């Protein structure tokens, strides 16, 4: 049973890494403020929807990873 949880934990961790790497970084500095303002003015609805989806998937995977980490620690500690 603990092998199943460990494999599931690895899948969640790889998924979390992949989803975080797929997200767009927030631009910093003056160039980010200028391009961010232009995107706001002209709109970027497709990218915004994808960013929102990736953000929600990231939160779900992070919660699952946290819970699975606790379960694996408990199961390994028992046996």
PyMOL commands that set and color helices and strands:
alter all, ss='L'
color gray80, all
select helices_A, chain A and resi 2-22+29-42+45-78
alter helices_A, ss='H'
color red, helices_A
deselect
rebuild
show_as cartoon
